[in-house]
Amino acid sequence: MKKIFCLALAILAVAIFSSAVFSEDQPVDKVKMFFSTSYISPENEANYTRGLDAANRAEWSLAARYFLEAQKKAHYYAPLLFNLGLSNEKAGNDLAAIAWFRAYLAASPRDKNTASILEEIKKIKNSIKEKSNKIYSELYNATNQIPDDGYNRESAYMGIAEAQAEAGDFETAYQTLAKSRPDFDRTEKDFRPLYAKTLARLGDFKKTWEILTKYESEKKENKSPDTWVFMGEQLLAIGDLTGAWKALRQGKDSYAFEFAASELLDKKIKEGDIIFAEEIYKTKPTKTMASSLAVKKAKDGDIKGAEFVVASLSNQGDMAEVLLDVAIELWKKGDYDNARRLAKRILTMSDQLDKYQETVTAVANAIAGDYEEALFSTSMAFFNDISRNNHSKAYGQIAYISILEGKDNIASEALDLSMDDPEDIYKSVFPQQYIAMAYLDMGKLDIALEEAKKIDQVEGPRFYGDTIAKIAGEYIKKGEIKTGEELIKLAGFTGQGWVEVRLTPREMLIKEFLAKKDLPKVIELYEEAIDYIHNMIKEFRGVDRFIELERIMKEEAKIGIEKKYINKELGEWVLAARIINDCLNLDDDLKNARNPYDGAPAEFIIKLTAGVAKRMQIGLLKLEQMEKGNFEGRIGSFIKAAFEN
């Protein structure tokens, strides 16, 4: 392998030397530079050289960081991909190393050292297997130290076995359970739903469906709704809404059904497919789905339809909350008569609402025209010490309603009262945001922006950034591109807000510049979006953020594929390598699993640690799937496994 690296250094030296010919007198196409497979820009040479220096000192982790930084400006430059593979291998990042080496081979299919690189990949795979086996062996020893005087030891063995089974190793999993007690019978545990979850994660939905269908036909009394929902979530993530619903229906008894079904319903509403949305809702009516569907009907002028949806709910409190959402939508449309009618209906239900819904009647009073009672009721409403923001949100809704009616003085009063609230954590944040949104919905963008800038960036940085981003999108819709760009920068990374809200105006700009065929600007915007999600992941490693990161990277890569700068295989391997490099650190995960917190029970530590070994195995399965040319599964979904045990 040392010879290969030396060869790579020689290639790099030639590449760097050659890149010096590109000067201001001989400009290079910035987009081709970005998707370069043959050269690196002079301005990117510094990180490149630092990476080589660090590699020569055997500081592999540092070298990998320098190479990765250089790679962001020359995604597909072959020598960079090779050195990322080697530096990650030496640093112990096995999965990333395989992906980078595969990316290099895709960029350099005729490399005479291909056989040697493939042999190195084989060694890394064996290393992954050895590492996971070593972890399991250590866990067996640790489990045996747990006193056999209760369920704790057996629970620890079960945690190890389930990790092994989820990676597809049923035989070892059963052998592990046999260690837990002498009388263990294999018929006691069926691991198929666990492995089906892995197959769904890898994108093999046909096999997942076959396994679950057969399992449930044999286990009449032991269904697996959670796994069906998980498969539905994976199909939803790749845009197969029909397939997602087919899977979700099988898992309607799962606790996770409501969230996934709500997301699917919202997507169908966005598509304008109300009939499909109604079918989803009828399967298992919930307040969240009822609100989305009823508000959409109200927005489209179908008020009777909206009320029919509300009437389908069985809980009076849920009905009141959804009626309020519909009333606010009607108020926004200027249909004050129907909005007031629904608000008065809410007020007749007040004695059937619980203390957590007292602010619902307060806001209903505002729509009904009694602002004095609305403000007083909010101040006296039960304070929700869980969310700790129900007062400021109600004041905000009252402010929103009053501004749309032209009563700005009421909004000011609501803002003042909220600021004086002794317990609410957001004070002025919600009212100020609602005031800005009211002017935005009225089309008064300049005033909306002025009000948005008043949102307290200390107490509510996320709300500040999200609101500015929404206003940016409206300016872009009006064709005021420069203003939109400036506001996107102003929103920045402030508060690590909602991914979709912050990305939407950037994607609107991307469409604008694609239409103008300004590809360098398009790439710049994509990279800003990717940097933004990276920042969000550093703040909180939420699964939705990995999925969004992959989606944006795929869209960016499409440009290179369409322009024939790269092929699909190269784009997919670089995508996988970047996400693994950025989002997964199994060494850190192993350290954290072994010491999650002081006094953690031994069986809990054992289960967490087994989860890390499982991730190594599933990661290898994912990469081997890609080696066969199957890129259907989402690498972001594999990363999700890093947060489940």
C-alpha positions as CSV (number, residue, x, y, z in Angstrom):
1,M,0.0,0.0,0.0
2,K,3.0,2.3,0.7
3,K,3.9,2.0,-3.0
4,I,0.4,3.1,-4.0
5,F,0.6,6.1,-1.8
6,C,4.0,7.1,-3.2
7,L,2.5,6.8,-6.7
8,A,-0.4,9.0,-5.6
9,L,2.1,11.6,-4.3
10,A,3.8,11.6,-7.7
11,I,0.4,12.1,-9.4
12,L,-0.4,14.8,-7.0
13,A,2.9,16.6,-7.5
14,V,2.3,16.6,-11.3
15,A,-1.3,17.8,-10.8
16,I,-0.3,20.6,-8.6
17,F,2.5,21.6,-10.9
18,S,0.2,21.4,-13.9
19,S,-2.5,23.5,-12.2
20,A,0.0,26.4,-12.1
21,V,-0.6,27.0,-15.8
22,F,-4.2,28.2,-15.1
23,S,-3.9,31.9,-14.4
24,E,-6.0,35.0,-15.0
25,D,-4.8,35.0,-18.6
26,Q,-6.0,31.4,-19.0
27,P,-9.3,31.2,-17.1
28,V,-10.7,27.8,-16.1
29,D,-14.5,27.1,-16.1
30,K,-15.5,27.3,-12.5
31,V,-18.1,24.6,-12.8
32,K,-15.7,22.2,-14.5
33,M,-13.2,23.0,-11.8
34,F,-15.8,22.2,-9.2
35,F,-16.5,18.8,-10.8
36,S,-12.9,18.3,-11.7
37,T,-11.5,14.8,-12.2
38,S,-8.3,16.0,-13.7
39,Y,-6.9,19.1,-11.9
40,I,-7.1,21.2,-8.8
41,S,-7.2,25.0,-8.6
42,P,-4.3,27.0,-7.4
43,E,-6.3,28.6,-4.6
44,N,-7.2,25.1,-3.3
45,E,-3.5,24.0,-3.4
46,A,-2.8,25.1,0.2
47,N,-5.0,22.6,2.0
48,Y,-3.9,20.0,-0.5
49,T,-0.2,20.6,0.4
50,R,-1.0,20.7,4.1
51,G,-2.7,17.4,3.8
52,L,0.4,15.9,2.1
53,D,2.7,17.3,4.8
54,A,0.5,15.9,7.5
55,A,0.4,12.5,5.8
56,N,4.2,12.5,5.5
57,R,4.3,13.0,9.3
58,A,1.8,10.1,9.7
59,E,-0.8,12.5,11.2
60,W,-3.5,10.8,9.4
61,S,-6.6,12.3,11.0
62,L,-5.2,15.8,10.3
63,A,-4.3,14.8,6.8
64,A,-7.9,13.6,6.2
65,R,-9.3,16.9,7.4
66,Y,-7.1,18.9,5.0
67,F,-7.9,16.6,2.1
68,L,-11.6,16.8,2.9
69,E,-11.5,20.6,2.9
70,A,-9.7,20.6,-0.4
71,Q,-12.2,18.1,-1.8
72,K,-15.1,20.5,-1.2
73,K,-13.7,22.7,-4.0
74,A,-12.8,19.9,-6.4
75,H,-15.3,17.2,-5.6
76,Y,-14.1,14.5,-8.0
77,Y,-10.4,15.1,-8.3
78,A,-9.0,11.6,-8.4
79,P,-5.7,11.9,-6.4
80,L,-7.7,13.7,-3.6
81,L,-10.2,10.8,-3.5
82,F,-7.3,8.3,-3.2
83,N,-5.6,10.2,-0.4
84,L,-8.8,10.6,1.4
85,G,-9.2,6.8,1.3
86,L,-5.7,6.2,2.5
87,S,-5.7,8.8,5.3
88,N,-9.1,7.6,6.6
89,E,-7.9,4.1,6.5
90,K,-4.8,5.0,8.6
91,A,-6.9,7.1,10.9
92,G,-9.2,4.1,11.6
93,N,-12.2,5.4,9.7
94,D,-12.8,2.1,7.8
95,L,-16.2,2.7,6.3
96,A,-15.2,6.2,5.0
97,A,-11.9,4.7,3.6
98,I,-13.8,2.1,1.6
99,A,-16.1,4.7,0.1
100,W,-13.3,7.1,-0.8
101,F,-11.2,4.3,-2.4
102,R,-14.3,3.2,-4.4
103,A,-14.8,6.8,-5.5
104,Y,-11.2,6.9,-6.7
105,L,-11.7,3.8,-8.7
106,A,-14.8,5.2,-10.3
107,A,-12.8,8.4,-11.2
108,S,-9.9,6.4,-12.4
109,P,-11.3,3.1,-13.9
110,R,-8.2,2.4,-15.9
111,D,-5.7,2.8,-13.0
112,K,-3.0,0.1,-13.3
113,N,-3.1,-0.3,-9.5
114,T,-6.8,-1.2,-9.4
115,A,-6.1,-4.8,-8.2
116,S,-3.9,-3.5,-5.3
117,I,-6.5,-1.0,-4.2
118,L,-9.2,-3.7,-4.4
119,E,-7.0,-5.9,-2.2
120,E,-6.7,-3.1,0.3
121,I,-10.5,-2.7,0.4
122,K,-10.7,-6.4,1.1
123,K,-8.3,-6.0,4.0
124,I,-10.4,-3.1,5.4
125,K,-13.5,-5.2,5.2
126,N,-11.8,-7.9,7.2
127,S,-10.7,-5.3,9.7
128,I,-14.3,-4.2,10.2
129,K,-15.4,-7.7,10.8
130,E,-12.5,-8.3,13.2
131,K,-13.3,-5.1,15.1
132,S,-17.0,-5.9,15.5
133,N,-16.3,-9.5,16.5
134,K,-13.8,-8.2,19.1
135,I,-16.4,-5.9,20.5
136,Y,-18.9,-8.8,20.8
137,S,-16.3,-10.9,22.5
138,E,-15.6,-8.2,25.1
139,L,-19.3,-7.8,25.6
140,Y,-19.7,-11.5,26.3
141,N,-17.1,-11.2,29.1
142,A,-18.7,-8.1,30.5
143,T,-22.2,-9.7,30.4
144,N,-20.9,-12.8,32.3
145,Q,-19.8,-10.4,35.1
146,I,-23.4,-9.3,35.7
147,P,-24.9,-11.2,38.7
148,D,-27.3,-13.9,37.5
149,D,-30.0,-13.0,40.1
150,G,-32.5,-11.3,37.9
151,Y,-33.3,-10.2,34.4
152,N,-30.3,-7.9,33.9
153,R,-27.9,-10.5,32.5
154,E,-30.5,-12.0,30.2
155,S,-31.4,-8.5,29.0
156,A,-27.8,-7.7,28.2
157,Y,-27.5,-10.9,26.1
158,M,-30.7,-10.0,24.3
159,G,-29.3,-6.6,23.4
160,I,-26.2,-8.2,21.9
161,A,-28.3,-10.8,20.0
162,E,-30.6,-8.2,18.6
163,A,-27.7,-6.1,17.3
164,Q,-26.2,-9.2,15.6
165,A,-29.6,-10.2,14.1
166,E,-30.3,-6.7,12.8
167,A,-27.0,-7.0,10.8
168,G,-28.4,-10.3,9.4
169,D,-26.3,-12.8,11.5
170,F,-29.2,-14.9,12.9
171,E,-27.1,-17.9,13.8
172,T,-24.7,-15.9,16.0
173,A,-27.6,-14.1,17.5
174,Y,-29.2,-17.4,18.5
175,Q,-25.9,-18.7,19.9
176,T,-25.7,-15.5,22.0
177,L,-29.2,-16.1,23.4
178,A,-28.3,-19.6,24.2
179,K,-25.6,-18.2,26.5
180,S,-28.3,-16.3,28.5
181,R,-29.9,-19.5,29.9
182,P,-29.5,-23.2,29.4
183,D,-33.2,-23.8,28.5
184,F,-33.4,-21.2,25.8
185,D,-35.5,-22.4,22.8
186,R,-35.1,-20.8,19.4
187,T,-38.8,-20.6,18.9
188,E,-39.0,-18.0,21.6
189,K,-37.5,-15.3,19.5
190,D,-38.0,-14.5,15.8
191,F,-35.5,-12.0,14.5
192,R,-37.0,-11.4,11.0
193,P,-38.7,-8.0,11.7
194,L,-35.3,-6.7,13.0
195,Y,-33.5,-7.7,9.8
196,A,-36.4,-6.5,7.7
197,K,-35.8,-3.0,9.2
198,T,-32.1,-3.2,8.0
199,L,-33.2,-4.3,4.5
200,A,-35.6,-1.3,4.4
201,R,-32.7,0.9,5.5
202,L,-30.6,-0.5,2.6
203,G,-33.4,0.1,0.1
204,D,-34.3,-3.5,-0.5
205,F,-38.1,-2.9,-0.2
206,K,-39.1,-6.0,-2.1
207,K,-37.3,-8.3,0.3
208,T,-38.5,-6.3,3.3
209,W,-42.1,-6.7,2.1
210,E,-41.6,-10.5,1.6
211,I,-40.1,-11.0,5.0
212,L,-42.7,-9.0,6.9
213,T,-45.7,-10.6,5.0
214,K,-44.4,-14.1,5.6
215,Y,-43.7,-13.3,9.3
216,E,-47.1,-11.9,10.0
217,S,-48.9,-14.8,8.2
218,E,-47.1,-17.2,10.6
219,K,-47.3,-15.0,13.7
220,K,-51.0,-14.2,13.9
221,E,-50.8,-12.8,17.4
222,N,-47.5,-11.0,17.1
223,K,-47.5,-8.3,14.4
224,S,-44.7,-5.9,13.6
225,P,-46.3,-2.5,12.9
226,D,-43.2,-0.5,13.9
227,T,-41.2,-2.2,11.1
228,W,-43.9,-1.5,8.5
229,V,-43.9,2.2,9.5
230,F,-40.1,2.2,9.3
231,M,-40.3,0.9,5.7
232,G,-42.9,3.5,4.9
233,E,-40.6,6.2,6.2
234,Q,-37.8,5.0,4.0
235,L,-40.1,5.0,0.9
236,L,-41.4,8.5,1.9
237,A,-37.8,9.8,2.1
238,I,-37.1,8.7,-1.5
239,G,-40.3,10.1,-2.8
240,D,-42.3,6.9,-3.4
241,L,-45.5,8.2,-1.8
242,T,-47.7,5.4,-3.1
243,G,-45.3,2.7,-1.8
244,A,-45.0,4.6,1.5
245,W,-48.8,4.5,2.0
246,K,-49.0,0.8,1.1
247,A,-46.4,0.1,3.9
248,L,-47.8,2.6,6.4
249,R,-51.3,1.1,6.3
250,Q,-49.9,-2.2,7.5
251,G,-48.4,-0.4,10.5
252,K,-51.4,1.8,11.6
253,D,-51.2,0.3,15.1
254,S,-47.7,1.6,15.6
255,Y,-47.1,4.5,17.9
256,A,-45.0,6.0,15.1
257,F,-47.8,5.9,12.5
258,E,-49.2,9.3,13.2
259,F,-46.0,11.2,12.6
260,A,-45.2,9.4,9.3
261,A,-48.8,9.4,8.1
262,S,-49.0,13.2,8.8
263,E,-45.9,13.8,6.8
264,L,-47.3,11.8,3.9
265,L,-50.7,13.6,4.1
266,D,-48.9,17.0,4.0
267,K,-47.0,16.0,0.9
268,K,-50.2,14.9,-0.8
269,I,-51.9,18.2,0.1
270,K,-48.9,20.0,-1.3
271,E,-49.4,18.0,-4.5
272,G,-53.0,19.0,-4.6
273,D,-54.2,15.4,-4.2
274,I,-56.9,15.9,-1.6
275,I,-58.7,12.6,-2.3
276,F,-55.5,10.7,-1.4
277,A,-55.0,12.9,1.7
278,E,-58.6,12.1,2.8
279,E,-57.9,8.4,2.5
280,I,-54.8,8.7,4.7
281,Y,-56.8,10.7,7.3
282,K,-59.7,8.2,7.4
283,T,-57.4,5.4,8.2
284,K,-56.7,6.8,11.6
285,P,-58.0,10.3,12.3
286,T,-55.7,12.4,14.4
287,K,-55.7,16.1,15.4
288,T,-52.5,16.8,13.5
289,M,-53.8,15.4,10.2
290,A,-57.3,16.9,10.8
291,S,-55.7,20.3,11.1
292,S,-53.7,20.0,7.9
293,L,-56.7,18.7,5.9
294,A,-59.3,21.1,7.3
295,V,-57.1,24.2,6.9
296,K,-56.4,23.2,3.3
297,K,-60.2,22.8,2.6
298,A,-60.8,26.2,4.2
299,K,-58.0,27.7,2.1
300,D,-59.7,26.3,-1.0
301,G,-63.1,27.7,0.0
302,D,-64.6,24.4,1.1
303,I,-65.7,25.5,4.5
304,K,-68.3,22.8,4.9
305,G,-65.7,20.2,4.1
306,A,-63.4,21.7,6.7
307,E,-66.1,21.5,9.3
308,F,-66.9,17.9,8.3
309,V,-63.2,17.0,9.0
310,V,-63.5,18.7,12.4
311,A,-66.7,16.8,13.2
312,S,-64.9,13.5,12.6
313,L,-62.7,14.0,15.7
314,S,-64.0,12.4,18.9
315,N,-62.3,14.6,21.4
316,Q,-63.9,18.0,22.1
317,G,-60.5,19.6,22.9
318,D,-59.0,18.4,19.6
319,M,-62.1,19.7,17.8
320,A,-61.7,23.2,19.4
321,E,-58.0,23.4,18.4
322,V,-58.6,22.4,14.8
323,L,-61.6,24.8,14.6
324,L,-59.2,27.6,15.8
325,D,-56.7,26.7,13.0
326,V,-59.5,26.9,10.4
327,A,-60.8,30.1,11.8
328,I,-57.4,31.7,11.7
329,E,-57.0,30.6,8.0
330,L,-60.4,32.1,7.2
331,W,-59.4,35.3,9.0
332,K,-56.2,35.4,6.9
333,K,-58.3,35.1,3.8
334,G,-60.6,38.0,4.9
335,D,-63.6,35.8,5.5
336,Y,-64.4,37.4,8.8
337,D,-68.0,36.2,9.1
338,N,-67.2,32.5,8.9
339,A,-64.1,33.0,11.1
340,R,-66.2,34.6,13.8
341,R,-68.9,32.0,13.5
342,L,-66.4,29.2,14.2
343,A,-64.8,31.2,17.0
344,K,-68.2,31.6,18.7
345,R,-68.6,27.8,18.3
346,I,-65.4,27.3,20.1
347,L,-66.5,29.5,23.0
348,T,-69.6,27.4,23.4
349,M,-67.3,24.4,24.0
350,S,-65.1,26.1,26.6
351,D,-66.5,24.1,29.5
352,Q,-65.4,20.9,27.8
353,L,-61.8,21.9,27.3
354,D,-59.0,21.1,29.8
355,K,-56.8,23.6,31.5
356,Y,-54.1,23.2,28.8
357,Q,-56.6,24.5,26.2
358,E,-57.6,27.7,28.0
359,T,-55.5,29.8,25.5
360,V,-57.7,28.3,22.6
361,T,-60.7,30.1,24.0
362,A,-58.7,33.2,24.6
363,V,-57.7,33.5,21.0
364,A,-61.2,32.6,19.9
365,N,-62.4,35.6,21.8
366,A,-60.1,37.8,19.7
367,I,-61.6,36.5,16.4
368,A,-65.1,36.9,17.9
369,G,-64.2,40.6,18.4
370,D,-63.6,40.8,22.2
371,Y,-59.9,41.7,22.3
372,E,-60.1,42.8,25.9
373,E,-61.4,39.5,27.0
374,A,-58.8,37.7,24.8
375,L,-55.9,39.5,26.4
376,F,-57.3,39.1,29.9
377,S,-58.0,35.4,29.4
378,T,-54.5,34.8,28.1
379,S,-53.0,36.4,31.2
380,M,-55.1,34.3,33.5
381,A,-54.8,31.0,31.5
382,F,-53.1,28.0,33.0
383,F,-49.4,28.2,32.4
384,N,-48.1,25.1,30.7
385,D,-44.9,24.4,32.6
386,I,-43.9,21.7,30.0
387,S,-43.7,23.8,26.9
388,R,-43.4,27.1,28.9
389,N,-44.5,29.2,26.0
390,N,-48.3,28.9,25.7
391,H,-48.9,32.4,26.9
392,S,-46.5,34.1,24.4
393,K,-47.9,32.0,21.6
394,A,-51.5,33.1,22.4
395,Y,-50.4,36.7,22.6
396,G,-48.8,36.3,19.3
397,Q,-51.9,34.9,17.7
398,I,-54.0,37.7,19.1
399,A,-51.4,40.2,17.7
400,Y,-51.6,38.5,14.3
401,I,-55.4,38.6,14.2
402,S,-55.5,42.3,15.2
403,I,-53.0,43.4,12.6
404,L,-55.0,41.7,9.8
405,E,-58.0,43.6,11.0
406,G,-56.1,46.9,11.0
407,K,-55.9,47.2,14.8
408,D,-52.2,47.6,15.3
409,N,-52.7,49.0,18.8
410,I,-54.0,45.7,20.1
411,A,-50.9,44.0,18.7
412,S,-48.7,46.4,20.6
413,E,-50.7,45.7,23.8
414,A,-50.3,42.0,23.3
415,L,-46.6,42.4,22.8
416,D,-46.3,44.5,26.0
417,L,-48.3,42.0,28.1
418,S,-46.2,39.1,26.8
419,M,-43.0,40.8,27.7
420,D,-44.3,41.3,31.3
421,D,-45.3,37.6,31.6
422,P,-43.3,36.3,34.6
423,E,-43.0,32.7,33.5
424,D,-43.1,32.4,29.7
425,I,-39.7,31.7,28.3
426,Y,-40.2,33.4,25.0
427,K,-41.5,36.7,26.3
428,S,-41.7,39.0,23.2
429,V,-40.4,36.4,20.7
430,F,-43.7,34.8,19.6
431,P,-45.7,38.0,19.4
432,Q,-43.0,39.7,17.4
433,Q,-42.8,36.8,15.0
434,Y,-46.5,36.8,14.6
435,I,-46.5,40.5,13.9
436,A,-43.9,40.1,11.2
437,M,-45.9,37.2,9.7
438,A,-49.1,39.2,9.7
439,Y,-47.5,41.9,7.5
440,L,-45.9,39.2,5.4
441,D,-49.3,37.6,4.7
442,M,-50.6,41.1,3.9
443,G,-47.9,41.4,1.2
444,K,-46.2,44.3,3.1
445,L,-42.7,42.9,2.8
446,D,-40.8,45.9,3.9
447,I,-42.8,46.3,7.1
448,A,-42.6,42.5,7.7
449,L,-38.8,42.7,7.4
450,E,-38.6,45.7,9.8
451,E,-40.7,43.8,12.4
452,A,-38.8,40.5,11.9
453,K,-35.5,42.3,12.7
454,K,-37.0,43.2,16.1
455,I,-37.2,39.5,17.1
456,D,-35.0,38.9,20.2
457,Q,-32.0,37.0,18.8
458,V,-30.9,36.0,22.3
459,E,-34.2,34.5,23.4
460,G,-35.3,33.3,20.0
461,P,-32.5,33.1,17.5
462,R,-34.3,30.2,15.6
463,F,-37.4,32.3,15.2
464,Y,-35.4,35.3,13.9
465,G,-33.6,33.3,11.3
466,D,-36.7,31.3,10.2
467,T,-38.8,34.4,9.8
468,I,-36.1,36.3,7.8
469,A,-35.8,33.2,5.5
470,K,-39.5,33.2,4.8
471,I,-39.5,36.9,3.9
472,A,-36.4,36.2,1.7
473,G,-38.5,33.7,-0.2
474,E,-41.3,36.2,-0.9
475,Y,-38.8,38.8,-2.2
476,I,-37.4,36.1,-4.6
477,K,-40.9,35.3,-5.8
478,K,-41.3,39.0,-6.6
479,G,-38.2,38.9,-8.7
480,E,-36.1,40.9,-6.2
481,I,-33.2,38.4,-6.3
482,K,-30.6,40.6,-4.8
483,T,-32.7,41.4,-1.8
484,G,-33.5,37.7,-1.4
485,E,-29.8,36.9,-1.4
486,E,-29.0,39.5,1.2
487,L,-31.8,38.2,3.5
488,I,-30.7,34.6,3.1
489,K,-27.3,35.7,4.4
490,L,-28.9,37.7,7.2
491,A,-30.9,34.6,8.2
492,G,-27.6,32.7,8.1
493,F,-27.2,29.8,10.6
494,T,-28.9,31.8,13.4
495,G,-30.5,29.5,15.9
496,Q,-30.2,26.3,13.8
497,G,-33.8,26.6,12.7
498,W,-36.0,24.2,10.7
499,V,-34.1,22.7,7.8
500,E,-36.9,23.1,5.2
501,V,-37.6,26.7,6.2
502,R,-33.9,27.7,5.8
503,L,-33.3,25.7,2.6
504,T,-36.5,26.8,0.7
505,P,-35.3,30.3,-0.3
506,R,-31.9,29.0,-1.2
507,E,-33.5,26.4,-3.5
508,M,-35.7,29.1,-5.0
509,L,-32.5,31.0,-5.9
510,I,-31.0,27.9,-7.3
511,K,-33.9,27.6,-9.7
512,E,-33.5,31.3,-10.7
513,F,-29.8,30.9,-11.5
514,L,-30.3,27.5,-13.3
515,A,-32.8,29.3,-15.6
516,K,-30.1,31.9,-16.3
517,K,-27.6,29.1,-16.8
518,D,-25.3,30.6,-14.2
519,L,-23.9,27.3,-13.0
520,P,-21.0,28.7,-10.9
521,K,-23.6,30.6,-8.8
522,V,-25.8,27.5,-8.6
523,I,-22.8,25.5,-7.2
524,E,-22.0,28.2,-4.8
525,L,-25.6,28.1,-3.5
526,Y,-25.6,24.4,-3.2
527,E,-22.3,24.5,-1.2
528,E,-23.8,27.2,1.1
529,A,-26.8,24.9,1.7
530,I,-24.5,21.9,2.5
531,D,-22.4,24.0,4.9
532,Y,-25.6,25.2,6.6
533,I,-26.8,21.6,7.2
534,H,-23.3,20.6,8.4
535,N,-23.6,23.4,11.0
536,M,-27.0,22.2,12.0
537,I,-25.7,18.6,12.4
538,K,-22.9,19.9,14.7
539,E,-25.6,21.6,16.8
540,F,-27.9,18.6,16.9
541,R,-27.5,15.3,14.9
542,G,-31.1,15.0,13.9
543,V,-32.0,12.3,11.4
544,D,-33.9,14.6,9.2
545,R,-30.8,16.7,8.7
546,F,-28.8,13.7,7.3
547,I,-31.7,13.0,4.9
548,E,-31.7,16.7,3.8
549,L,-27.9,16.7,3.4
550,E,-28.1,13.7,1.1
551,R,-30.9,15.2,-0.9
552,I,-29.0,18.5,-1.5
553,M,-25.8,16.6,-2.4
554,K,-27.7,14.4,-4.9
555,E,-29.2,17.5,-6.6
556,E,-25.8,19.1,-6.8
557,A,-24.2,16.0,-8.3
558,K,-27.0,15.8,-10.9
559,I,-25.6,18.9,-12.5
560,G,-22.2,17.2,-13.0
561,I,-23.9,14.1,-14.3
562,E,-26.1,16.0,-16.7
563,K,-23.2,18.0,-18.0
564,K,-21.2,14.8,-18.3
565,Y,-18.4,16.0,-16.1
566,I,-18.9,12.9,-14.0
567,N,-20.9,9.6,-14.1
568,K,-23.5,8.4,-11.7
569,E,-21.3,5.8,-10.0
570,L,-18.6,8.4,-9.2
571,G,-21.3,10.8,-7.9
572,E,-22.9,8.2,-5.6
573,W,-19.5,7.0,-4.1
574,V,-18.4,10.6,-3.4
575,L,-21.8,11.3,-1.9
576,A,-21.6,8.3,0.4
577,A,-18.0,9.0,1.4
578,R,-18.7,12.7,2.3
579,I,-21.8,11.8,4.4
580,I,-20.0,9.0,6.3
581,N,-17.0,11.3,6.8
582,D,-19.1,14.2,8.0
583,C,-21.8,12.4,10.0
584,L,-20.4,9.2,11.4
585,N,-17.6,8.7,13.9
586,L,-17.7,5.1,15.2
587,D,-14.6,5.6,17.5
588,D,-16.3,8.5,19.3
589,D,-19.6,6.5,19.4
590,L,-17.7,3.6,21.0
591,K,-16.2,5.8,23.6
592,N,-19.6,7.3,24.4
593,A,-21.3,3.9,24.5
594,R,-18.8,2.6,27.0
595,N,-19.2,5.6,29.3
596,P,-22.6,7.2,28.6
597,Y,-23.0,8.7,32.0
598,D,-22.0,8.1,35.6
599,G,-23.7,5.2,37.2
600,A,-25.1,3.8,34.0
601,P,-26.3,0.2,34.4
602,A,-24.0,-2.5,33.0
603,E,-26.7,-4.0,30.7
604,F,-27.4,-0.5,29.3
605,I,-23.7,0.1,28.4
606,I,-23.6,-3.4,26.9
607,K,-26.6,-2.7,24.6
608,L,-25.1,0.7,23.5
609,T,-21.8,-0.8,22.7
610,A,-23.4,-3.7,20.8
611,G,-25.2,-1.0,18.8
612,V,-21.8,0.4,17.6
613,A,-20.7,-3.1,16.4
614,K,-24.0,-3.3,14.6
615,R,-23.4,0.0,12.8
616,M,-20.1,-1.3,11.6
617,Q,-21.8,-4.4,10.2
618,I,-24.7,-2.6,8.6
619,G,-22.4,0.1,7.2
620,L,-20.4,-2.7,5.5
621,L,-23.6,-4.2,4.1
622,K,-24.5,-0.8,2.7
623,L,-21.2,-0.4,1.0
624,E,-21.2,-3.9,-0.4
625,Q,-24.7,-3.2,-1.8
626,M,-23.3,-0.2,-3.6
627,E,-20.4,-2.2,-4.9
628,K,-22.9,-4.4,-6.7
629,G,-24.2,-1.3,-8.5
630,N,-27.3,-0.9,-6.3
631,F,-27.5,2.7,-5.2
632,E,-31.3,2.7,-4.4
633,G,-30.9,2.8,-0.6
634,R,-30.2,6.1,1.0
635,I,-26.9,6.6,2.8
636,G,-28.7,9.1,5.1
637,S,-31.0,6.2,6.2
638,F,-27.9,4.1,7.1
639,I,-26.6,7.0,9.1
640,K,-29.9,6.9,11.0
641,A,-28.8,3.6,12.4
642,A,-26.1,5.5,14.3
643,F,-28.9,6.8,16.6
644,E,-30.8,3.6,17.2
645,N,-29.9,0.7,19.4
